[in-house]
Amino acid sequence: MNFEFSEEQVMIKDSVARFVRDEYDFDTRRKIIQSEEGISRDFWTMFAELGWLSVPFEEQYGGFGGSVEDLVAVMEELGKGIVVEPYVSTVVIFGGLLSAATNEELKSTYIPKIIDGSCLGSFAFLEPQSRFEIADIATSATVGKDGYAINGTKTVVFNGASADSLIVAARTSGGQFDRDGISLFMVAADAPGVSINSYKTMDGQSASTINFNDVLVTESQLLGTAGQGMEIVDQVMPNILLALSAEALGIMATLNAITVDYTKTRQQFGTPISSFQALQHRMVDTFMACEQTKSLLYRGLCDANKAAVDPSVGTAELLKSVHALKATVAKYGKLIGEEAIQIHGGIGITDELNIGHYVKRLMTINVTFGDADFHQKKFNQLSYSNF
């Protein structure tokens, strides 16, 4: 099995790595976070010009036609710079749902806009009572004379303040916890009845609580068949988890590298602390944790390729792999983050040093679309379902 990236993927990785190294240093990121919008529109335009926004989309819409491997290559490098621009919410999640949709008119309209950078999007799915269960939806879409009226509240909508369009999960039939009966609608962020209350998250990015009060949508705004929205979500979720895990891997590798370099310069008793055997053992542990995470990520990519060839055979293994990967990212991300802070000492937790910012982003990823316990439970259910 060849685990090396292709020539094209290496070129993409190098392009993102150069941007992070030359133009997205820690001070630049802090200024962007402190700005009114919390993202850089100039950098977003640059992402479009460099073709990064086109990576996962089909060529018929103007995309690169890349696979999840290409997406992972980009996400790992973005993680190394803890880039705050909404690549995950717009390209990975919003764009992923659109790519899996069956509404060709919506796809033809919105995907080119994502690619050229003119459309930022978010997925409004979580509700105050939902925790990690996407299918726990009380927001309703009631059939009326001219379409549907959406009523309800969505919380922790990533980059909801900067989004031009929202994909909203609303219930058109069934009970609150039923997977059937959930529909996905495309809704303009400035549509009548939409109110957005935004706030900063601990990782420097933004999220919103969005209220929908009799927001009118038509059947043409459905991404797929009414009541079958979870089929689209299920189709996209493995790629979302792989992409988030790749971002986490980039952060973990960077934390390890920064910490090792620091131990070579900090001295105690007249000698670098890197010479202390106890610290050497701890850094070996974090290195191994990073490598094990990388191995699981590559296994997930292999299973994704198998599932693409034969979904009836590969999908079950892919789901097990991504649940195991997400649980591992949460476990080892916590270990690597804590060790980085402790080895740096008191300065490691201050806002002036980048260590704490990397750790906060890791912590956010760990609870996005399910924490370690949630994914461990899902993995166990899949692994022992036949016993």
C-alpha positions as a Markdown table, in Angstrom:
| # | Residue | x | y | z |
|---|---|---|---|---|
| 1 | Met | 0.0 | 0.0 | 0.0 |
| 2 | Asn | 1.4 | 3.4 | -1.0 |
| 3 | Phe | 0.9 | 6.0 | 1.7 |
| 4 | Glu | 2.7 | 8.8 | -0.1 |
| 5 | Phe | 0.9 | 11.8 | -1.4 |
| 6 | Ser | 0.8 | 12.2 | -5.2 |
| 7 | Glu | 2.7 | 14.9 | -7.0 |
| 8 | Glu | -0.4 | 17.1 | -7.3 |
| 9 | Gln | -1.2 | 16.6 | -3.6 |
| 10 | Val | 2.4 | 17.5 | -2.6 |
| 11 | Met | 2.1 | 20.7 | -4.7 |
| 12 | Ile | -1.1 | 21.6 | -2.9 |
| 13 | Lys | 0.5 | 20.9 | 0.5 |
| 14 | Asp | 3.6 | 23.0 | -0.4 |
| 15 | Ser | 1.4 | 25.8 | -1.6 |
| 16 | Val | -0.5 | 26.0 | 1.7 |
| 17 | Ala | 2.6 | 25.5 | 3.8 |
| 18 | Arg | 4.4 | 28.4 | 2.1 |
| 19 | Phe | 1.4 | 30.6 | 2.7 |
| 20 | Val | 1.3 | 29.7 | 6.4 |
| 21 | Arg | 5.1 | 30.1 | 6.7 |
| 22 | Asp | 5.4 | 33.4 | 4.8 |
| 23 | Glu | 2.1 | 35.2 | 5.3 |
| 24 | Tyr | 0.2 | 33.8 | 8.2 |
| 25 | Asp | 2.4 | 34.1 | 11.2 |
| 26 | Phe | 1.0 | 34.2 | 14.7 |
| 27 | Asp | 0.9 | 38.0 | 14.9 |
| 28 | Thr | -1.0 | 38.2 | 11.7 |
| 29 | Arg | -3.5 | 35.6 | 12.9 |
| 30 | Arg | -4.1 | 37.6 | 16.1 |
| 31 | Lys | -4.8 | 40.8 | 14.2 |
| 32 | Ile | -7.3 | 38.9 | 12.0 |
| 33 | Ile | -9.1 | 37.5 | 15.1 |
| 34 | Gln | -9.3 | 41.0 | 16.7 |
| 35 | Ser | -10.8 | 42.5 | 13.6 |
| 36 | Glu | -14.5 | 43.2 | 13.3 |
| 37 | Glu | -15.4 | 40.2 | 11.1 |
| 38 | Gly | -12.7 | 37.9 | 12.6 |
| 39 | Ile | -11.6 | 36.7 | 9.2 |
| 40 | Ser | -9.5 | 38.1 | 6.3 |
| 41 | Arg | -11.5 | 38.6 | 3.1 |
| 42 | Asp | -8.2 | 39.3 | 1.3 |
| 43 | Phe | -6.8 | 36.0 | 2.3 |
| 44 | Trp | -10.1 | 34.3 | 1.3 |
| 45 | Thr | -9.8 | 35.8 | -2.2 |
| 46 | Met | -6.2 | 34.5 | -2.3 |
| 47 | Phe | -7.4 | 31.0 | -1.4 |
| 48 | Ala | -9.8 | 31.2 | -4.4 |
| 49 | Glu | -7.1 | 32.5 | -6.7 |
| 50 | Leu | -4.8 | 29.7 | -5.6 |
| 51 | Gly | -7.5 | 27.1 | -6.3 |
| 52 | Trp | -7.8 | 25.9 | -2.7 |
| 53 | Leu | -11.5 | 26.5 | -2.6 |
| 54 | Ser | -12.0 | 24.3 | -5.6 |
| 55 | Val | -10.2 | 21.2 | -4.3 |
| 56 | Pro | -13.1 | 18.8 | -3.4 |
| 57 | Phe | -15.6 | 19.9 | -6.1 |
| 58 | Glu | -16.3 | 18.2 | -9.5 |
| 59 | Glu | -14.9 | 19.7 | -12.6 |
| 60 | Gln | -18.3 | 20.3 | -14.1 |
| 61 | Tyr | -18.9 | 23.0 | -11.6 |
| 62 | Gly | -15.4 | 24.5 | -12.1 |
| 63 | Gly | -13.7 | 22.5 | -9.4 |
| 64 | Phe | -10.4 | 20.7 | -9.2 |
| 65 | Gly | -12.1 | 17.3 | -9.0 |
| 66 | Gly | -10.1 | 16.2 | -6.0 |
| 67 | Ser | -10.7 | 13.4 | -3.6 |
| 68 | Val | -10.9 | 13.3 | 0.2 |
| 69 | Glu | -7.1 | 12.7 | 0.1 |
| 70 | Asp | -6.6 | 16.1 | -1.6 |
| 71 | Leu | -8.9 | 17.7 | 1.0 |
| 72 | Val | -6.9 | 16.1 | 3.8 |
| 73 | Ala | -3.6 | 17.4 | 2.4 |
| 74 | Val | -5.0 | 21.0 | 2.5 |
| 75 | Met | -6.5 | 20.6 | 6.0 |
| 76 | Glu | -3.3 | 19.3 | 7.6 |
| 77 | Glu | -1.3 | 22.4 | 6.4 |
| 78 | Leu | -4.1 | 24.8 | 7.4 |
| 79 | Gly | -4.0 | 23.2 | 10.9 |
| 80 | Lys | -0.3 | 24.0 | 11.2 |
| 81 | Gly | -1.2 | 27.7 | 10.9 |
| 82 | Ile | -4.5 | 27.4 | 12.9 |
| 83 | Val | -6.0 | 29.4 | 10.0 |
| 84 | Val | -9.3 | 31.0 | 11.1 |
| 85 | Glu | -10.8 | 31.6 | 7.7 |
| 86 | Pro | -13.9 | 29.5 | 7.3 |
| 87 | Tyr | -12.5 | 26.7 | 5.1 |
| 88 | Val | -14.1 | 24.0 | 7.3 |
| 89 | Ser | -17.5 | 25.5 | 7.5 |
| 90 | Thr | -17.7 | 26.7 | 3.9 |
| 91 | Val | -15.7 | 24.2 | 1.8 |
| 92 | Val | -15.7 | 21.0 | 3.9 |
| 93 | Ile | -19.2 | 21.1 | 5.4 |
| 94 | Phe | -21.4 | 23.5 | 3.4 |
| 95 | Gly | -19.7 | 22.5 | 0.2 |
| 96 | Gly | -19.7 | 18.8 | 1.0 |
| 97 | Leu | -23.4 | 18.8 | 1.7 |
| 98 | Leu | -24.0 | 20.6 | -1.6 |
| 99 | Ser | -21.8 | 18.1 | -3.5 |
| 100 | Ala | -23.9 | 15.2 | -2.1 |
| 101 | Ala | -27.2 | 16.9 | -2.8 |
| 102 | Thr | -29.5 | 15.9 | -5.7 |
| 103 | Asn | -30.7 | 19.4 | -6.4 |
| 104 | Glu | -28.7 | 20.2 | -9.6 |
| 105 | Glu | -30.0 | 23.8 | -9.7 |
| 106 | Leu | -28.7 | 24.5 | -6.2 |
| 107 | Lys | -25.4 | 22.8 | -7.0 |
| 108 | Ser | -24.9 | 24.7 | -10.2 |
| 109 | Thr | -25.7 | 28.0 | -8.5 |
| 110 | Tyr | -23.8 | 27.8 | -5.3 |
| 111 | Ile | -20.7 | 25.6 | -5.9 |
| 112 | Pro | -19.1 | 28.0 | -8.5 |
| 113 | Lys | -19.7 | 30.8 | -6.0 |
| 114 | Ile | -17.9 | 28.8 | -3.3 |
| 115 | Ile | -15.0 | 28.2 | -5.7 |
| 116 | Asp | -14.6 | 31.9 | -6.7 |
| 117 | Gly | -14.8 | 33.0 | -3.0 |
| 118 | Ser | -18.1 | 35.0 | -3.4 |
| 119 | Cys | -20.2 | 32.7 | -1.2 |
| 120 | Leu | -19.4 | 31.8 | 2.4 |
| 121 | Gly | -21.7 | 29.1 | 3.9 |
| 122 | Ser | -22.5 | 27.3 | 7.2 |
| 123 | Phe | -24.5 | 24.3 | 8.3 |
| 124 | Ala | -27.2 | 25.1 | 10.9 |
| 125 | Phe | -27.9 | 21.7 | 12.5 |
| 126 | Leu | -27.2 | 21.8 | 16.3 |
| 127 | Glu | -29.9 | 22.8 | 18.7 |
| 128 | Pro | -29.7 | 23.6 | 22.5 |
| 129 | Gln | -30.9 | 20.1 | 23.4 |
| 130 | Ser | -29.1 | 18.2 | 20.7 |
| 131 | Arg | -25.6 | 17.8 | 22.1 |
| 132 | Phe | -23.9 | 15.5 | 19.5 |
| 133 | Glu | -27.0 | 13.9 | 18.0 |
| 134 | Ile | -27.6 | 15.6 | 14.7 |
| 135 | Ala | -31.0 | 13.8 | 14.3 |
| 136 | Asp | -32.3 | 15.4 | 17.5 |
| 137 | Ile | -34.2 | 18.2 | 15.8 |
| 138 | Ala | -37.1 | 20.2 | 17.0 |
| 139 | Thr | -36.9 | 23.0 | 14.4 |
| 140 | Ser | -39.8 | 22.6 | 12.1 |
| 141 | Ala | -40.5 | 23.2 | 8.5 |
| 142 | Thr | -44.3 | 23.3 | 8.1 |
| 143 | Val | -45.9 | 22.9 | 4.7 |
| 144 | Gly | -47.9 | 25.9 | 3.6 |
| 145 | Lys | -49.5 | 27.3 | 0.5 |
| 146 | Asp | -46.2 | 28.5 | -1.1 |
| 147 | Gly | -43.7 | 26.1 | 0.4 |
| 148 | Tyr | -42.4 | 25.7 | 3.9 |
| 149 | Ala | -42.2 | 27.9 | 7.0 |
| 150 | Ile | -39.1 | 27.3 | 9.2 |
| 151 | Asn | -39.4 | 27.9 | 12.9 |
| 152 | Gly | -36.8 | 27.1 | 15.6 |
| 153 | Thr | -33.4 | 27.8 | 17.0 |
| 154 | Lys | -29.9 | 26.6 | 15.9 |
| 155 | Thr | -26.9 | 27.0 | 18.1 |
| 156 | Val | -23.1 | 26.9 | 17.5 |
| 157 | Val | -23.4 | 27.6 | 13.8 |
| 158 | Phe | -19.8 | 27.9 | 12.9 |
| 159 | Asn | -19.0 | 31.3 | 11.1 |
| 160 | Gly | -22.7 | 32.0 | 11.0 |
| 161 | Ala | -22.0 | 35.8 | 11.2 |
| 162 | Ser | -19.9 | 35.8 | 8.0 |
| 163 | Ala | -22.1 | 33.3 | 6.1 |
| 164 | Asp | -24.0 | 34.4 | 3.0 |
| 165 | Ser | -26.1 | 31.2 | 2.9 |
| 166 | Leu | -27.1 | 28.6 | 5.3 |
| 167 | Ile | -28.0 | 24.9 | 5.0 |
| 168 | Val | -30.7 | 24.4 | 7.6 |
| 169 | Ala | -31.7 | 21.0 | 9.0 |
| 170 | Ala | -35.4 | 21.2 | 9.8 |
| 171 | Arg | -38.1 | 18.6 | 10.6 |
| 172 | Thr | -40.8 | 18.2 | 8.0 |
| 173 | Ser | -42.3 | 15.0 | 9.6 |
| 174 | Gly | -41.8 | 12.5 | 12.3 |
| 175 | Gly | -40.8 | 12.9 | 16.0 |
| 176 | Gln | -38.0 | 14.9 | 17.5 |
| 177 | Phe | -35.5 | 12.0 | 17.6 |
| 178 | Asp | -36.5 | 10.3 | 14.3 |
| 179 | Arg | -33.8 | 10.2 | 11.5 |
| 180 | Asp | -36.6 | 10.1 | 8.9 |
| 181 | Gly | -38.4 | 13.3 | 8.4 |
| 182 | Ile | -35.4 | 15.7 | 8.4 |
| 183 | Ser | -35.0 | 17.9 | 5.4 |
| 184 | Leu | -32.1 | 20.2 | 4.4 |
| 185 | Phe | -33.0 | 23.7 | 3.0 |
| 186 | Met | -30.8 | 26.4 | 1.5 |
| 187 | Val | -31.6 | 29.6 | 3.2 |
| 188 | Ala | -30.2 | 33.1 | 2.6 |
| 189 | Ala | -28.5 | 34.4 | 5.8 |
| 190 | Asp | -30.4 | 37.7 | 5.3 |
| 191 | Ala | -33.8 | 36.2 | 4.6 |
| 192 | Pro | -36.8 | 37.7 | 6.4 |
| 193 | Gly | -37.3 | 36.0 | 9.8 |
| 194 | Val | -33.6 | 35.1 | 10.3 |
| 195 | Ser | -31.9 | 36.7 | 13.3 |
| 196 | Ile | -28.2 | 36.0 | 14.1 |
| 197 | Asn | -26.5 | 36.4 | 17.4 |
| 198 | Ser | -22.8 | 35.8 | 17.1 |
| 199 | Tyr | -20.0 | 35.3 | 19.6 |
| 200 | Lys | -16.3 | 34.3 | 19.7 |
| 201 | Thr | -15.4 | 30.7 | 20.5 |
| 202 | Met | -12.4 | 29.8 | 22.6 |
| 203 | Asp | -10.2 | 29.0 | 19.6 |
| 204 | Gly | -10.5 | 32.5 | 18.2 |
| 205 | Gln | -13.1 | 31.7 | 15.6 |
| 206 | Ser | -16.8 | 32.6 | 15.7 |
| 207 | Ala | -20.1 | 30.9 | 16.1 |
| 208 | Ser | -23.7 | 32.0 | 16.1 |
| 209 | Thr | -27.1 | 31.3 | 17.6 |
| 210 | Ile | -29.6 | 31.7 | 14.8 |
| 211 | Asn | -33.4 | 32.0 | 15.3 |
| 212 | Phe | -35.8 | 31.2 | 12.5 |
| 213 | Asn | -39.2 | 32.9 | 12.8 |
| 214 | Asp | -41.6 | 31.9 | 9.9 |
| 215 | Val | -38.8 | 31.9 | 7.4 |
| 216 | Leu | -40.4 | 31.0 | 4.1 |
| 217 | Val | -38.7 | 28.6 | 1.7 |
| 218 | Thr | -39.8 | 26.9 | -1.4 |
| 219 | Glu | -39.5 | 23.3 | -2.5 |
| 220 | Ser | -36.7 | 24.4 | -4.9 |
| 221 | Gln | -34.6 | 25.2 | -1.9 |
| 222 | Leu | -34.5 | 21.5 | -0.7 |
| 223 | Leu | -31.1 | 19.9 | -1.2 |
| 224 | Gly | -32.7 | 16.5 | -1.8 |
| 225 | Thr | -35.9 | 14.6 | -1.2 |
| 226 | Ala | -38.1 | 16.0 | 1.6 |
| 227 | Gly | -37.6 | 14.0 | 4.8 |
| 228 | Gln | -34.4 | 12.3 | 3.6 |
| 229 | Gly | -31.9 | 14.9 | 4.6 |
| 230 | Met | -29.9 | 12.5 | 7.0 |
| 231 | Glu | -29.0 | 10.4 | 3.9 |
| 232 | Ile | -27.0 | 13.4 | 2.6 |
| 233 | Val | -25.5 | 14.1 | 6.0 |
| 234 | Asp | -24.5 | 10.4 | 6.5 |
| 235 | Gln | -22.8 | 10.5 | 3.0 |
| 236 | Val | -20.7 | 13.5 | 3.8 |
| 237 | Met | -19.9 | 12.9 | 7.5 |
| 238 | Pro | -16.9 | 10.5 | 7.0 |
| 239 | Asn | -15.1 | 13.1 | 4.9 |
| 240 | Ile | -15.9 | 15.9 | 7.4 |
| 241 | Leu | -14.4 | 13.8 | 10.2 |
| 242 | Leu | -11.3 | 12.9 | 8.1 |
| 243 | Ala | -10.8 | 16.6 | 7.3 |
| 244 | Leu | -11.1 | 17.7 | 10.9 |
| 245 | Ser | -8.8 | 15.0 | 12.0 |
| 246 | Ala | -6.2 | 16.0 | 9.4 |
| 247 | Glu | -6.4 | 19.6 | 10.8 |
| 248 | Ala | -5.9 | 18.2 | 14.3 |
| 249 | Leu | -2.9 | 16.2 | 13.1 |
| 250 | Gly | -1.3 | 19.3 | 11.7 |
| 251 | Ile | -1.8 | 21.0 | 15.0 |
| 252 | Met | -0.4 | 18.1 | 17.0 |
| 253 | Ala | 2.7 | 17.8 | 14.8 |
| 254 | Thr | 3.3 | 21.5 | 15.1 |
| 255 | Leu | 3.0 | 21.5 | 18.9 |
| 256 | Asn | 5.5 | 18.6 | 19.1 |
| 257 | Ala | 8.0 | 20.5 | 16.9 |
| 258 | Ile | 7.6 | 23.8 | 18.8 |
| 259 | Thr | 8.0 | 22.0 | 22.1 |
| 260 | Val | 11.1 | 20.0 | 21.1 |
| 261 | Asp | 12.8 | 23.2 | 19.8 |
| 262 | Tyr | 11.9 | 25.0 | 23.1 |
| 263 | Thr | 13.6 | 22.2 | 25.2 |
| 264 | Lys | 16.8 | 22.8 | 23.2 |
| 265 | Thr | 17.0 | 26.5 | 24.2 |
| 266 | Arg | 15.6 | 26.5 | 27.7 |
| 267 | Gln | 18.2 | 25.8 | 30.3 |
| 268 | Gln | 18.2 | 24.6 | 33.9 |
| 269 | Phe | 21.2 | 23.9 | 36.0 |
| 270 | Gly | 23.4 | 25.1 | 33.1 |
| 271 | Thr | 22.1 | 22.6 | 30.6 |
| 272 | Pro | 19.3 | 22.4 | 28.0 |
| 273 | Ile | 16.3 | 20.7 | 29.5 |
| 274 | Ser | 16.2 | 18.5 | 26.3 |
| 275 | Ser | 19.0 | 16.5 | 28.0 |
| 276 | Phe | 16.7 | 15.4 | 30.9 |
| 277 | Gln | 15.7 | 11.8 | 30.4 |
| 278 | Ala | 12.3 | 12.3 | 31.9 |
| 279 | Leu | 11.4 | 15.0 | 29.4 |
| 280 | Gln | 12.8 | 12.9 | 26.6 |
| 281 | His | 10.5 | 10.1 | 27.5 |
| 282 | Arg | 7.5 | 12.4 | 27.5 |
| 283 | Met | 8.4 | 13.9 | 24.1 |
| 284 | Val | 8.8 | 10.4 | 22.7 |
| 285 | Asp | 5.3 | 9.6 | 24.0 |
| 286 | Thr | 3.8 | 12.7 | 22.3 |
| 287 | Phe | 5.7 | 11.8 | 19.1 |
| 288 | Met | 4.3 | 8.3 | 19.1 |
| 289 | Ala | 0.8 | 9.6 | 19.8 |
| 290 | Cys | 1.1 | 11.8 | 16.7 |
| 291 | Glu | 2.3 | 8.9 | 14.6 |
| 292 | Gln | -0.5 | 6.7 | 15.7 |
| 293 | Thr | -3.0 | 9.4 | 14.8 |
| 294 | Lys | -1.4 | 9.7 | 11.4 |
| 295 | Ser | -1.7 | 5.9 | 10.9 |
| 296 | Leu | -5.4 | 5.9 | 11.7 |
| 297 | Leu | -5.9 | 8.9 | 9.4 |
| 298 | Tyr | -4.3 | 7.0 | 6.5 |
| 299 | Arg | -6.4 | 3.9 | 7.3 |
| 300 | Gly | -9.5 | 6.1 | 7.1 |
| 301 | Leu | -8.4 | 7.3 | 3.7 |
| 302 | Cys | -7.8 | 3.8 | 2.5 |
| 303 | Asp | -11.3 | 2.8 | 3.7 |
| 304 | Ala | -12.7 | 5.9 | 2.0 |
| 305 | Asn | -11.2 | 4.8 | -1.3 |
| 306 | Lys | -12.7 | 1.3 | -0.8 |
| 307 | Ala | -16.1 | 2.7 | 0.0 |
| 308 | Ala | -16.0 | 4.8 | -3.1 |
| 309 | Val | -15.4 | 1.7 | -5.2 |
| 310 | Asp | -17.9 | -0.5 | -3.5 |
| 311 | Pro | -20.1 | 1.2 | -0.9 |
| 312 | Ser | -21.9 | -2.0 | 0.1 |
| 313 | Val | -18.6 | -3.5 | 1.3 |
| 314 | Gly | -16.4 | -0.5 | 2.4 |
| 315 | Thr | -18.9 | 1.8 | 4.1 |
| 316 | Ala | -19.1 | -0.2 | 7.4 |
| 317 | Glu | -15.3 | -0.3 | 7.7 |
| 318 | Leu | -15.0 | 3.4 | 6.8 |
| 319 | Leu | -17.5 | 4.3 | 9.6 |
| 320 | Lys | -15.5 | 2.3 | 12.1 |
| 321 | Ser | -12.3 | 3.9 | 11.0 |
| 322 | Val | -13.5 | 7.4 | 11.3 |
| 323 | His | -15.1 | 6.9 | 14.7 |
| 324 | Ala | -11.9 | 5.3 | 15.9 |
| 325 | Leu | -9.9 | 8.2 | 14.4 |
| 326 | Lys | -12.0 | 10.9 | 16.0 |
| 327 | Ala | -11.8 | 9.2 | 19.4 |
| 328 | Thr | -8.0 | 8.9 | 19.0 |
| 329 | Val | -7.7 | 12.6 | 18.0 |
| 330 | Ala | -9.5 | 13.6 | 21.2 |
| 331 | Lys | -7.4 | 11.3 | 23.4 |
| 332 | Tyr | -4.0 | 12.1 | 21.9 |
| 333 | Gly | -4.8 | 15.8 | 21.2 |
| 334 | Lys | -5.4 | 16.2 | 24.9 |
| 335 | Leu | -2.1 | 14.5 | 25.8 |
| 336 | Ile | 0.0 | 16.5 | 23.3 |
| 337 | Gly | -1.6 | 19.8 | 24.3 |
| 338 | Glu | -1.2 | 19.2 | 28.0 |
| 339 | Glu | 2.5 | 18.2 | 27.6 |
| 340 | Ala | 3.2 | 21.2 | 25.4 |
| 341 | Ile | 1.8 | 23.6 | 28.0 |
| 342 | Gln | 3.5 | 21.8 | 30.9 |
| 343 | Ile | 7.0 | 21.6 | 29.3 |
| 344 | His | 6.8 | 25.3 | 28.3 |
| 345 | Gly | 5.9 | 26.1 | 31.9 |
| 346 | Gly | 3.7 | 29.1 | 33.0 |
| 347 | Ile | 4.2 | 30.9 | 29.7 |
| 348 | Gly | 2.6 | 28.0 | 27.8 |
| 349 | Ile | -0.9 | 29.0 | 28.8 |
| 350 | Thr | -0.5 | 32.8 | 28.2 |
| 351 | Asp | -2.3 | 34.5 | 25.3 |
| 352 | Glu | 1.0 | 35.9 | 24.1 |
| 353 | Leu | 2.4 | 32.5 | 23.2 |
| 354 | Asn | 1.0 | 30.5 | 20.3 |
| 355 | Ile | 1.0 | 27.2 | 22.3 |
| 356 | Gly | -2.3 | 28.0 | 24.0 |
| 357 | His | -4.0 | 29.0 | 20.8 |
| 358 | Tyr | -3.1 | 25.6 | 19.1 |
| 359 | Val | -4.4 | 23.8 | 22.2 |
| 360 | Lys | -7.7 | 25.7 | 22.2 |
| 361 | Arg | -8.2 | 24.8 | 18.5 |
| 362 | Leu | -7.5 | 21.2 | 19.3 |
| 363 | Met | -10.0 | 21.2 | 22.1 |
| 364 | Thr | -12.7 | 22.7 | 19.8 |
| 365 | Ile | -12.0 | 20.0 | 17.2 |
| 366 | Asn | -12.3 | 17.4 | 19.9 |
| 367 | Val | -16.0 | 18.3 | 20.5 |
| 368 | Thr | -17.0 | 19.1 | 16.9 |
| 369 | Phe | -19.4 | 16.5 | 15.6 |
| 370 | Gly | -18.9 | 14.4 | 18.8 |
| 371 | Asp | -16.3 | 14.0 | 21.5 |
| 372 | Ala | -14.2 | 10.9 | 22.4 |
| 373 | Asp | -16.9 | 9.2 | 24.4 |
| 374 | Phe | -19.5 | 9.7 | 21.6 |
| 375 | His | -17.3 | 8.3 | 18.9 |
| 376 | Gln | -16.0 | 5.4 | 21.1 |
| 377 | Lys | -19.7 | 4.5 | 21.7 |
| 378 | Lys | -20.4 | 4.6 | 17.9 |
| 379 | Phe | -17.3 | 2.5 | 17.2 |
| 380 | Asn | -18.4 | -0.1 | 19.8 |
| 381 | Gln | -21.9 | -0.3 | 18.4 |
| 382 | Leu | -20.5 | -1.0 | 14.9 |
| 383 | Ser | -17.8 | -3.4 | 16.1 |
| 384 | Tyr | -20.1 | -5.6 | 18.3 |
| 385 | Ser | -23.4 | -5.3 | 16.5 |
| 386 | Asn | -23.2 | -9.0 | 15.4 |
| 387 | Phe | -22.6 | -10.3 | 18.9 |
